[in-house]
């Protein structure tokens, strides 16, 4: 209970309760992509806080008996979002025509 109200367990608490034998942890990609799309590094979480939370997740899962695989954040500039149409099609593994169905204005609205 939290101030008299029932609260749901966090994702970490739920995972620990399940006592997994293997956990794969991939955090931060959405933050990195959002910062890259907006060209604003200020959208990234503070390094110390990110490191602390990532470490706590790994520690708690290991304490629960799990092997833990920690994944790095891929470079968001290597995504189709930042590529021209031919490169985006290669990245997405589709024909250019599939990606070219939108006009430039539709693409701009769709990608917002």
CORVEN-V646398 format. One line per field, one symbol per residue. phi: phi as a letter, one per 20 degrees, with the letter a starting at -180 (. if undefined). psi: psi as a letter, one per 30 degrees, with the letter a starting at -180 (. if undefined). burial: b if it has 9 or more other ideal C-beta (glycine too) atoms within 8 Angstrom, else e. A space follows every 10 residues. Layout:
phi = ???
psi = ???
burial = ???
This chain:
phi = .cmndfceff fffffffflf ebcddccnff fffffffemc fffffggfff ffffffffff ffffnefcdd eeeffffeef gedfgfffff felcfggfee fefgffffff ef
psi = kjhfkkklll eeeeeeffil fkkkjjlfee eeeeeeefhj fffklkeeee eeeeeeeeee eeefgkkkjk klkljffglf eglleeeeee efhlkeeefg fkleeeeeee f.
burial = eeeeeeeeee ebebbbeeeb eebebebbbe bbbbbbeeee eeebeeeeeb eebbebbbeb bbebebebee eebeebeebb bebebebbbe bbeeebebbe eeeeeebeee ee
